Amino acid sequence: MQRNDGIIATGGSNVVGNAVASGRNARAEVRDSGLTQHGGQQPSTEDLGALLSRLIDELGRSEHPDRADLIEAAEDARDEATSEKPRRGTLKLFAKGLVDAVPGFTALASLAATIEEAVRGL
């Protein structure tokens, strides 16, 4: 999902990834998460590394008050994710902290949720 401007209410309810639709015959769809999942395969560490690189770029362009600290943490997480034996606990803590740090920045929050999803899939 590139952007989420709120809940779409058209019928029923449906939740897919980080998209929510509510109302009769509702449909939720997530597009272009940046993950290369095929046939139910788990995201790779390369996928996660690429997402973290995107995050670093986006943070660099953002006005987030803690962007320098977040960039440093994202760089550390990228190094961890692409290491020979990534420590999932370390990455989970990073992902949780990231989601908590970006609630007011919709695009970053969406990317943060995608990163958290990738970490859970490792």
C-alpha positions in Angstrom: 0.0 0.0 0.0 1.5 3.3 -1.0 -1.0 5.5 1.0 -3.9 5.1 3.3 -6.1 8.1 3.9 -8.5 6.3 6.2 -11.1 3.5 6.2 -13.1 2.8 3.1 -16.7 2.0 4.1 -18.6 0.2 1.3 -20.1 -2.9 3.0 -19.1 -5.8 5.2 -15.5 -5.7 6.5 -12.2 -6.9 5.2 -8.7 -6.6 6.5 -5.7 -7.4 4.4 -2.2 -6.6 5.6 -2.4 -3.0 6.8 -5.5 -2.1 4.7 -8.9 -2.0 6.2 -12.3 -1.7 4.5 -15.6 -1.5 6.4 -19.3 -1.8 5.2 -21.4 -4.1 3.0 -19.3 -6.0 0.4 -16.1 -4.3 1.6 -12.8 -5.1 0.0 -9.3 -4.3 1.3 -6.3 -4.5 -1.0 -2.6 -3.9 -0.4 -0.5 -3.0 -3.4 3.2 -2.7 -4.0 4.5 -3.6 -0.5 8.0 -3.9 -2.0 8.2 -7.6 -0.9 8.8 -10.2 -3.6 6.7 -13.0 -2.2 5.8 -15.8 -4.6 3.6 -18.7 -3.9 3.4 -18.0 -0.1 7.2 -17.8 0.3 8.5 -15.8 3.2 10.2 -12.5 2.5 13.9 -12.6 2.2 16.5 -10.7 4.1 17.3 -8.9 0.8 13.6 -7.8 0.7 13.9 -6.5 4.2 17.2 -4.8 3.4 15.6 -3.1 0.4 12.7 -1.9 2.5 15.0 -0.5 5.1 17.0 1.3 2.5 13.7 2.9 1.2 12.9 3.9 4.8 16.3 5.5 5.2 15.7 7.5 2.0 12.2 8.5 3.0 13.3 9.6 6.5 16.1 11.7 4.9 13.4 13.6 3.0 11.0 13.8 5.9 10.4 16.5 8.5 10.2 13.9 11.3 11.7 15.4 14.5 13.6 12.2 15.3 14.7 11.4 11.7 18.5 11.4 12.5 18.0 8.8 15.3 15.5 6.8 13.2 18.0 6.8 10.2 20.7 5.5 12.5 18.5 2.8 13.9 17.3 1.8 10.4 20.9 1.6 9.2 21.7 -0.7 12.1 18.6 -2.8 11.4 19.5 -3.0 7.7 23.0 -4.2 8.7 21.4 -6.8 11.0 18.9 -7.9 8.5 21.5 -8.5 5.8 24.0 -10.2 8.1 24.7 -13.9 7.7 22.5 -14.8 10.7 20.1 -12.0 11.5 18.8 -11.8 15.0 15.0 -11.8 14.8 14.6 -10.4 18.3 16.7 -7.4 17.5 14.8 -6.8 14.3 11.4 -7.2 16.1 12.4 -4.6 18.7 13.4 -2.2 15.9 10.1 -2.8 14.0 8.0 -2.2 17.1 9.9 1.0 17.9 9.6 2.1 14.3 5.8 1.6 14.2 5.5 3.5 17.5 7.7 6.4 16.3 5.9 7.2 13.0 2.2 7.4 13.7 1.8 10.9 12.4 3.5 10.3 9.2 1.2 8.2 7.0 3.6 7.2 4.3 6.3 6.3 6.8 3.7 4.4 9.0 2.7 2.3 6.0 6.3 1.5 5.2 6.9 0.8 8.8 4.0 -1.7 8.9 5.4 -3.4 5.8 8.8 -3.7 7.4 7.2 -5.1 10.6 5.4 -7.6 8.4 8.6 -8.6 6.7 10.4 -9.1 10.0 7.5 -11.3 11.3 7.8 -13.4 8.1 11.6 -14.1 8.6 
